[in-house]
Amino acid sequence: MASDERRIGRHRAPEPPRQGARAALTSAPARIALAGGVTCCLGLLAFAGTHHVDRQPRPVQEVLADRAADEQRASRARERAAAPLAVPVTPVPASPRPPAARSATTTPARPRPVAGLTPLQMDNAKKIVDVGVDLGVPRRGMVVAVATAMQESDLHNLASDVLPESYDHPHQGSGSDHDSLGLFQQRPSSGWGSVAQLMRPDYAARAFYSALAEIPGWRDLSVTAAAQAVQISAYPDAYARHEQRATAVVEALT
């Protein structure tokens, strides 16, 4: 009767699952997982096999060719600004080379001798005048200096027989008037300078111009008076005879 009631009822009551069916339902997810795992393993094995094939050594030339292709692809892929339009360029003619600068060590031309002087005397006169120009000495002061050197040494750089060491320096003859030296026959014992200094024409000329500048009103003095004020010579009037020639020399050199 109980079974009849179950059949008559509007809805059939579900029968409790059997023990075997329940086990089958419970193990379904495990089966699915197992199947997926097997599939994955097979895929990995296939990939590994394929990857192992690709890892075989490749020829060097093929590798280099692939690298070059990759670099080209990278360059093409980079965004670049549009190239500027080509503008024709007119070649500029080369400018002529300027003349070579004259060497600083070039020896200047020797001055042409005047007033009956030799080239050597003219060279010494030029040294006296050049120092005067550098110091800004008026032309009359240069005339006084050249006339003095004409009288004292005949425009020769003289050593002294009294001072043997003076021969160790460039000289153009010698004298024996006490310890007088050089173009102006200046004496070391009188405080004009050392032997080495007085044997240098440029130093001797500077020493003369310096002493001349200390003479009050020397510009108003005659050439011989100005020279005597500096030299204090035993023959004060001797300088006067050289004034005309000294003037001609200074004019030629300035």
Residue frames as qw, qx, qy, qz and C-alpha x, y, z in Angstrom:
[[0.000, 0.884, 0.468, 0.000, 0.00, 0.00, 0.00],
 [0.322, -0.751, 0.111, 0.566, 2.79, 2.29, 0.71],
 [0.348, -0.109, 0.598, 0.714, 4.05, 1.79, -2.81],
 [0.163, 0.652, 0.674, 0.308, 0.62, 2.55, -4.18],
 [0.152, -0.910, -0.243, 0.299, 0.48, 5.85, -2.34],
 [0.343, -0.517, 0.363, 0.695, 3.74, 6.86, -3.88],
 [0.270, 0.188, 0.714, 0.619, 2.44, 6.09, -7.36],
 [0.019, 0.775, 0.622, 0.107, -0.94, 7.84, -6.82],
 [0.269, -0.719, -0.133, 0.627, 0.58, 11.03, -5.50],
 [0.411, 0.898, 0.069, -0.144, 0.67, 14.01, -7.80],
 [0.290, 0.792, -0.534, 0.058, 4.40, 13.99, -7.69],
 [0.939, -0.038, -0.308, 0.148, 6.52, 11.00, -7.44],
 [0.495, -0.824, 0.268, 0.071, 8.83, 11.25, -4.55],
 [0.455, 0.688, -0.564, 0.017, 12.40, 11.00, -5.69],
 [0.965, -0.186, -0.167, 0.086, 14.01, 7.78, -4.97],
 [0.440, -0.798, 0.367, 0.188, 17.16, 7.95, -2.94],
 [0.533, 0.666, -0.507, -0.120, 20.23, 7.52, -5.20],
 [0.980, -0.104, -0.133, 0.101, 21.98, 4.29, -5.13],
 [0.600, -0.678, 0.257, 0.338, 25.35, 3.96, -3.58],
 [0.676, 0.080, 0.457, 0.573, 27.03, 3.25, -6.92],
 [0.281, 0.786, 0.349, 0.427, 25.51, 6.25, -8.69],
 [0.319, -0.946, 0.008, 0.053, 26.47, 8.59, -5.83],
 [0.665, -0.438, 0.356, 0.489, 30.08, 7.48, -6.12],
 [0.559, 0.389, 0.462, 0.568, 29.96, 8.09, -9.86],
 [0.053, 0.929, 0.234, 0.282, 28.60, 11.62, -9.39],
 [0.503, -0.829, 0.126, 0.210, 31.12, 12.40, -6.70],
 [0.658, -0.285, 0.445, 0.537, 34.07, 11.31, -8.83],
 [0.537, 0.727, 0.358, 0.234, 33.03, 13.26, -11.99],
 [0.025, 0.986, -0.165, -0.007, 34.93, 16.47, -11.14],
 [0.562, -0.559, 0.557, 0.249, 38.03, 14.44, -10.39],
 [0.722, 0.264, 0.558, 0.314, 37.70, 12.78, -13.73],
 [0.357, 0.908, 0.164, 0.144, 37.38, 16.13, -15.49],
 [0.238, -0.901, 0.350, 0.096, 40.43, 17.46, -13.65],
 [0.693, -0.269, 0.607, 0.280, 42.37, 14.38, -14.47],
 [0.655, 0.548, 0.442, 0.275, 41.47, 14.68, -18.14],
 [0.160, 0.984, -0.037, 0.076, 42.48, 18.36, -18.19],
 [0.462, -0.730, 0.472, 0.178, 45.76, 17.53, -16.52],
 [0.747, 0.047, 0.582, 0.317, 46.52, 14.86, -19.04],
 [0.501, 0.787, 0.283, 0.222, 45.75, 17.27, -21.87],
 [0.092, -0.970, 0.223, 0.020, 48.05, 19.91, -20.40],
 [0.629, -0.477, 0.560, 0.251, 50.84, 17.43, -19.98],
 [0.716, 0.349, 0.513, 0.320, 50.50, 16.32, -23.56],
 [0.294, 0.937, 0.106, 0.155, 50.59, 19.97, -24.70],
 [0.320, -0.862, 0.375, 0.117, 53.72, 20.70, -22.68],
 [0.721, -0.181, 0.592, 0.311, 55.40, 17.60, -24.06],
 [0.610, 0.625, 0.392, 0.288, 54.53, 18.67, -27.58],
 [0.066, 0.992, -0.073, 0.082, 55.79, 22.24, -26.94],
 [0.533, -0.670, 0.477, 0.198, 58.95, 20.92, -25.35],
 [0.756, 0.116, 0.544, 0.344, 59.56, 18.70, -28.30],
 [0.446, 0.815, 0.244, 0.278, 59.00, 21.52, -30.74],
 [0.181, -0.962, 0.206, -0.008, 61.12, 23.94, -28.67],
 [0.696, -0.423, 0.502, 0.291, 63.92, 21.44, -28.54],
 [0.696, 0.423, 0.433, 0.386, 63.88, 21.26, -32.31],
 [0.217, 0.943, 0.089, 0.236, 64.04, 25.08, -32.63],
 [0.447, -0.842, 0.281, 0.112, 67.03, 25.28, -30.26],
 [0.877, 0.109, 0.240, 0.401, 69.25, 23.55, -32.72],
 [0.344, -0.521, 0.203, 0.754, 72.31, 25.65, -33.68],
 [0.524, 0.807, 0.263, -0.070, 71.76, 28.04, -36.56],
 [0.687, 0.304, 0.101, 0.652, 74.36, 29.17, -39.07],
 [0.314, -0.476, -0.161, 0.805, 76.12, 32.41, -38.12],
 [0.056, 0.064, 0.425, 0.901, 75.27, 34.07, -41.42],
 [0.270, -0.555, -0.694, -0.370, 71.56, 33.37, -40.89],
 [0.405, -0.656, -0.468, 0.431, 71.67, 34.86, -37.38],
 [0.254, -0.320, 0.081, 0.909, 73.43, 38.01, -38.64],
 [0.059, -0.270, -0.588, -0.760, 70.92, 38.37, -41.47],
 [0.341, -0.665, -0.661, -0.074, 68.03, 38.14, -38.99],
 [0.377, -0.574, -0.275, 0.673, 69.65, 40.78, -36.77],
 [0.137, -0.088, 0.309, 0.937, 70.06, 43.12, -39.70],
 [0.201, -0.461, -0.676, -0.539, 66.42, 42.60, -40.65],
 [0.394, -0.676, -0.569, 0.254, 65.32, 43.29, -37.09],
 [0.304, -0.419, -0.063, 0.853, 67.31, 46.53, -37.00],
 [0.005, -0.135, -0.490, -0.861, 65.77, 47.65, -40.26],
 [0.312, -0.592, -0.699, -0.251, 62.30, 46.89, -38.98],
 [0.393, -0.625, -0.415, 0.532, 62.99, 48.85, -35.83],
 [0.197, -0.233, 0.158, 0.939, 64.21, 51.84, -37.84],
 [0.137, -0.306, -0.609, -0.719, 61.21, 51.82, -40.07],
 [0.375, -0.621, -0.689, -0.011, 58.83, 51.51, -37.13],
 [0.331, -0.435, -0.302, 0.781, 60.29, 54.57, -35.37],
 [0.208, 0.900, 0.384, 0.016, 58.30, 57.73, -35.95],
 [0.492, -0.167, 0.144, 0.842, 60.47, 60.33, -37.67],
 [0.203, 0.742, 0.130, -0.625, 59.89, 63.87, -38.78],
 [0.730, 0.640, 0.225, 0.077, 59.54, 64.43, -42.48],
 [0.668, -0.113, 0.204, 0.707, 62.88, 64.90, -44.18],
 [0.069, 0.756, 0.019, -0.651, 63.58, 68.52, -45.17],
 [0.711, 0.686, 0.151, -0.011, 63.39, 69.41, -48.81],
 [0.731, -0.093, 0.219, 0.640, 66.70, 69.23, -50.56],
 [0.134, 0.959, 0.023, -0.248, 68.02, 72.71, -51.34],
 [0.793, 0.442, -0.028, 0.418, 70.67, 73.05, -54.02],
 [0.498, -0.763, 0.087, 0.403, 73.90, 74.37, -52.59],
 [0.538, 0.816, -0.135, 0.163, 76.12, 76.59, -54.68],
 [0.828, -0.171, -0.135, 0.516, 79.76, 75.73, -54.03],
 [0.141, -0.977, 0.072, 0.144, 81.75, 78.63, -52.60],
 [0.718, 0.548, -0.265, 0.337, 85.02, 79.20, -54.41],
 [0.743, -0.412, -0.196, 0.490, 88.04, 78.93, -52.18],
 [0.001, 0.998, -0.055, -0.033, 89.42, 82.33, -51.27],
 [0.647, 0.547, -0.374, 0.376, 93.03, 82.94, -52.19],
 [0.746, -0.431, -0.307, 0.404, 95.44, 82.31, -49.35],
 [0.080, -0.994, 0.077, -0.003, 96.76, 85.49, -47.78],
 [0.543, 0.608, -0.477, 0.329, 100.45, 86.10, -48.11],
 [0.772, -0.290, -0.451, 0.342, 102.49, 84.50, -45.38],
 [0.309, -0.951, 0.005, -0.032, 103.20, 86.80, -42.48],
 [0.445, 0.671, -0.470, 0.362, 106.73, 87.98, -42.27],
 [0.781, -0.261, -0.482, 0.299, 108.62, 86.11, -39.61],
 [0.361, -0.931, -0.006, -0.052, 109.33, 88.02, -36.42],
 [0.730, -0.466, 0.287, 0.410, 112.88, 86.73, -36.52],
 [0.645, 0.614, 0.202, 0.409, 113.57, 88.28, -39.93],
 [0.503, -0.355, -0.032, 0.788, 116.62, 90.51, -39.72],
 [0.243, 0.906, 0.239, -0.252, 115.63, 94.10, -40.58],
 [0.660, 0.591, 0.058, 0.461, 117.44, 95.78, -43.42],
 [0.545, -0.354, -0.131, 0.748, 120.50, 97.73, -42.36],
 [0.139, 0.924, 0.191, -0.301, 120.16, 101.50, -42.64],
 [0.667, 0.581, 0.060, 0.463, 121.98, 103.19, -45.47],
 [0.554, -0.409, -0.156, 0.708, 124.99, 105.02, -44.08],
 [0.193, 0.909, 0.191, 0.318, 124.98, 108.82, -44.28],
 [0.234, -0.948, 0.195, -0.089, 127.31, 111.63, -43.21],
 [0.363, 0.663, -0.641, 0.132, 130.39, 109.62, -44.09],
 [0.625, -0.399, 0.590, -0.320, 129.70, 106.81, -41.61],
 [0.181, 0.216, -0.938, -0.200, 130.56, 103.18, -42.20],
 [0.651, -0.291, -0.557, -0.425, 127.79, 100.54, -42.02],
 [0.575, -0.243, -0.666, 0.409, 129.07, 99.52, -38.58],
 [0.097, -0.068, -0.301, 0.946, 128.95, 103.10, -37.31],
 [0.432, -0.174, -0.298, -0.833, 125.48, 103.54, -38.79],
 [0.636, -0.300, -0.705, -0.090, 124.27, 100.39, -37.01],
 [0.411, -0.255, -0.570, 0.664, 125.45, 101.80, -33.67],
 [0.112, -0.018, 0.026, -0.993, 123.87, 105.16, -34.39],
 [0.540, -0.264, -0.540, -0.589, 120.58, 103.37, -35.12],
 [0.558, -0.325, -0.718, 0.261, 120.72, 101.62, -31.76],
 [0.178, -0.180, -0.356, 0.900, 121.08, 104.97, -30.01],
 [0.315, -0.054, -0.224, -0.921, 118.22, 106.50, -32.00],
 [0.557, -0.276, -0.721, -0.306, 115.94, 103.45, -31.49],
 [0.407, -0.347, -0.667, 0.518, 116.34, 103.71, -27.71],
 [0.013, 0.139, 0.131, -0.982, 115.55, 107.41, -27.90],
 [0.440, -0.161, -0.491, -0.734, 112.38, 106.67, -29.89],
 [0.549, -0.330, -0.768, 0.029, 111.30, 104.05, -27.35],
 [0.339, -0.367, -0.517, 0.695, 111.80, 106.53, -24.49],
 [0.096, 0.884, 0.449, 0.089, 110.03, 109.36, -26.29],
 [0.438, -0.497, 0.068, 0.746, 113.14, 111.55, -26.35],
 [0.379, 0.862, 0.072, -0.328, 112.84, 114.65, -28.58],
 [0.816, 0.506, 0.012, 0.280, 114.87, 114.63, -31.77],
 [0.114, 0.864, -0.354, 0.340, 117.26, 117.22, -30.35],
 [0.656, -0.558, 0.482, -0.160, 118.09, 114.86, -27.49],
 [0.938, 0.164, 0.265, 0.152, 118.94, 112.12, -30.03],
 [0.518, 0.773, -0.152, 0.332, 121.23, 114.56, -31.83],
 [0.282, -0.798, 0.457, -0.275, 123.01, 115.26, -28.53],
 [0.851, -0.276, 0.444, -0.046, 123.43, 111.53, -27.89],
 [0.866, 0.413, 0.150, 0.237, 124.75, 110.68, -31.37],
 [0.282, 0.858, -0.259, 0.341, 127.16, 113.66, -31.34],
 [0.516, -0.688, 0.472, -0.196, 128.46, 112.53, -27.93],
 [0.913, -0.057, 0.395, 0.087, 129.10, 108.97, -29.16],
 [0.681, 0.682, -0.027, 0.265, 130.85, 110.34, -32.25],
 [0.034, 0.852, -0.398, 0.337, 133.26, 112.24, -30.02],
 [0.629, -0.548, 0.502, -0.227, 133.76, 109.62, -27.31],
 [0.697, -0.148, 0.696, 0.093, 134.16, 106.40, -29.36],
 [0.186, 0.350, -0.599, -0.696, 133.74, 107.34, -33.03],
 [0.804, 0.075, -0.012, -0.590, 130.54, 105.28, -32.81],
 [0.624, 0.217, -0.750, 0.030, 132.34, 102.03, -31.89],
 [0.797, -0.552, -0.038, -0.244, 131.54, 99.82, -28.93],
 [0.397, 0.616, -0.592, 0.335, 134.95, 99.80, -27.24],
 [0.836, -0.388, -0.336, 0.192, 136.35, 97.50, -24.58],
 [0.183, -0.930, 0.273, -0.166, 138.91, 98.79, -22.07],
 [0.637, 0.387, -0.591, 0.308, 142.52, 97.74, -21.70],
 [0.150, -0.432, 0.587, -0.668, 142.15, 98.54, -17.99],
 [0.702, -0.054, 0.477, -0.526, 139.27, 96.08, -17.58],
 [0.027, 0.248, -0.912, -0.327, 140.19, 92.71, -19.15],
 [0.327, 0.323, 0.856, -0.237, 136.73, 91.34, -18.46],
 [0.422, 0.621, 0.072, -0.657, 135.31, 93.80, -20.98],
 [0.220, 0.415, -0.745, -0.473, 136.85, 91.65, -23.72],
 [0.208, 0.132, 0.963, -0.106, 134.49, 88.85, -22.74],
 [0.393, 0.652, 0.495, -0.419, 131.64, 90.86, -24.30],
 [0.580, 0.584, 0.403, 0.400, 131.02, 91.78, -27.95],
 [0.216, -0.800, 0.050, 0.558, 133.23, 94.77, -28.79],
 [0.641, 0.709, 0.179, 0.231, 134.57, 96.68, -31.78],
 [0.421, 0.610, -0.298, 0.602, 138.02, 97.72, -30.64],
 [0.643, -0.535, -0.408, 0.366, 139.41, 98.97, -27.35],
 [0.077, 0.860, -0.113, 0.492, 140.55, 102.06, -25.52],
 [0.659, -0.088, -0.508, 0.548, 142.80, 102.88, -22.61],
 [0.102, -0.526, 0.106, -0.837, 141.22, 105.97, -21.09],
 [0.368, -0.274, 0.624, -0.633, 140.99, 104.78, -17.51],
 [0.273, 0.154, 0.943, -0.111, 138.02, 102.36, -17.15],
 [0.462, 0.404, -0.012, -0.789, 135.87, 104.00, -19.83],
 [0.371, 0.106, 0.913, 0.131, 133.67, 101.58, -21.79],
 [0.378, 0.583, 0.718, -0.042, 131.30, 101.34, -24.73],
 [0.336, 0.678, 0.412, 0.507, 129.83, 103.88, -27.12],
 [0.149, -0.929, -0.086, -0.327, 129.76, 106.72, -24.58],
 [0.502, 0.344, -0.544, 0.577, 132.96, 105.75, -22.71],
 [0.582, -0.656, 0.022, -0.480, 131.04, 105.55, -19.43],
 [0.244, 0.434, -0.774, 0.391, 133.00, 104.44, -16.37],
 [0.680, -0.388, -0.620, -0.055, 131.85, 101.70, -13.98],
 [0.472, -0.174, -0.489, 0.713, 133.83, 103.40, -11.20],
 [0.088, -0.065, 0.057, -0.992, 131.66, 106.53, -11.63],
 [0.375, 0.255, 0.685, -0.570, 128.39, 104.64, -11.12],
 [0.462, 0.303, -0.377, -0.743, 127.25, 104.29, -14.71],
 [0.936, 0.036, -0.024, -0.348, 126.77, 100.52, -14.41],
 [0.785, -0.318, 0.503, 0.173, 128.61, 97.23, -14.50],
 [0.134, -0.420, 0.688, 0.576, 131.07, 96.21, -17.21],
 [0.251, 0.274, 0.901, 0.223, 128.52, 93.80, -18.72],
 [0.208, 0.789, 0.510, -0.272, 125.84, 96.50, -18.77],
 [0.037, 0.815, -0.169, -0.553, 127.98, 99.25, -20.29],
 [0.203, -0.259, 0.788, 0.521, 129.15, 96.93, -23.06],
 [0.278, 0.531, 0.793, 0.112, 125.54, 96.72, -24.27],
 [0.128, 0.187, 0.247, 0.942, 124.76, 99.68, -26.58],
 [0.342, -0.619, -0.522, -0.478, 121.09, 99.77, -25.66],
 [0.589, -0.636, -0.389, 0.313, 121.88, 99.98, -21.92],
 [0.450, -0.178, 0.004, 0.875, 124.55, 102.64, -22.49],
 [0.020, -0.388, -0.381, -0.839, 122.12, 104.76, -24.53],
 [0.476, -0.692, -0.502, -0.204, 119.43, 104.51, -21.86],
 [0.596, -0.493, -0.266, 0.576, 121.94, 105.55, -19.21],
 [0.280, 0.048, 0.156, 0.946, 122.91, 108.59, -21.28],
 [0.219, -0.529, -0.462, -0.678, 119.28, 109.66, -21.90],
 [0.570, -0.652, -0.490, 0.098, 118.48, 109.23, -18.21],
 [0.502, -0.374, -0.136, 0.768, 121.36, 111.51, -17.21],
 [0.121, 0.235, 0.327, 0.907, 120.39, 114.05, -19.89],
 [0.339, -0.650, -0.554, -0.394, 116.82, 114.20, -18.58],
 [0.565, -0.630, -0.378, 0.376, 118.18, 115.24, -15.18],
 [0.368, -0.029, 0.058, 0.928, 119.87, 118.35, -16.61],
 [0.144, 0.724, 0.466, -0.487, 117.57, 121.36, -15.95],
 [0.348, 0.829, -0.006, -0.437, 116.60, 123.11, -19.20],
 [0.539, -0.242, 0.653, 0.475, 118.74, 120.87, -21.39],
 [0.510, 0.617, 0.565, 0.201, 116.44, 121.57, -24.37],
 [0.126, 0.990, 0.050, -0.036, 117.53, 125.21, -24.31],
 [0.477, -0.648, 0.461, 0.375, 121.22, 124.37, -24.22],
 [0.453, 0.634, -0.529, -0.337, 123.47, 124.00, -27.23],
 [0.950, 0.094, -0.290, -0.066, 124.34, 120.49, -28.31],
 [0.566, 0.356, -0.555, 0.495, 127.85, 120.75, -26.95],
 [0.232, -0.429, 0.460, -0.742, 126.69, 122.29, -23.63],
 [0.863, -0.186, 0.047, -0.468, 124.09, 119.55, -23.14],
 [0.893, 0.189, -0.387, 0.129, 126.61, 116.83, -23.94],
 [0.322, 0.434, -0.555, 0.632, 129.20, 118.34, -21.61],
 [0.515, -0.429, 0.294, -0.681, 126.65, 118.57, -18.78],
 [0.969, -0.106, -0.032, -0.221, 126.25, 114.81, -18.99],
 [0.888, 0.249, -0.256, 0.289, 129.80, 113.72, -19.77],
 [0.416, -0.883, 0.182, 0.121, 131.82, 116.31, -17.84],
 [0.868, 0.305, 0.050, 0.389, 134.63, 115.96, -20.35],
 [0.501, -0.511, 0.101, 0.691, 138.06, 117.62, -20.24],
 [0.146, -0.038, 0.476, 0.866, 137.28, 118.98, -23.74],
 [0.307, 0.517, 0.612, -0.513, 133.79, 120.51, -23.50],
 [0.372, 0.636, -0.136, -0.662, 133.89, 122.18, -26.91],
 [0.121, -0.252, 0.882, 0.381, 134.77, 118.99, -28.81],
 [0.376, 0.395, 0.829, -0.127, 131.12, 117.91, -29.22],
 [0.314, 0.703, 0.109, -0.628, 130.19, 120.95, -31.26],
 [0.125, 0.483, -0.657, -0.566, 131.99, 119.78, -34.38],
 [0.063, 0.088, 0.983, 0.152, 129.77, 116.69, -34.62],
 [0.367, 0.399, 0.486, -0.686, 126.43, 118.51, -34.45],
 [0.501, 0.452, -0.298, -0.675, 125.85, 118.79, -38.19],
 [0.356, 0.207, -0.886, -0.215, 126.69, 115.18, -38.95],
 [0.071, 0.160, 0.893, -0.414, 124.71, 113.91, -35.96],
 [0.451, 0.402, 0.242, -0.759, 121.67, 115.90, -37.15],
 [0.515, 0.372, -0.558, -0.535, 121.90, 114.30, -40.61],
 [0.210, 0.080, -0.973, 0.057, 122.13, 110.83, -39.09],
 [0.228, 0.272, 0.727, -0.588, 119.09, 111.33, -36.81],
 [0.517, 0.429, -0.038, -0.740, 117.04, 112.71, -39.68],
 [0.452, 0.298, -0.756, -0.368, 117.93, 109.69, -41.82],
 [0.199, -0.029, -0.958, 0.202, 116.99, 107.25, -39.04],
 [0.173, 0.392, 0.660, -0.618, 113.74, 108.91, -37.97]]
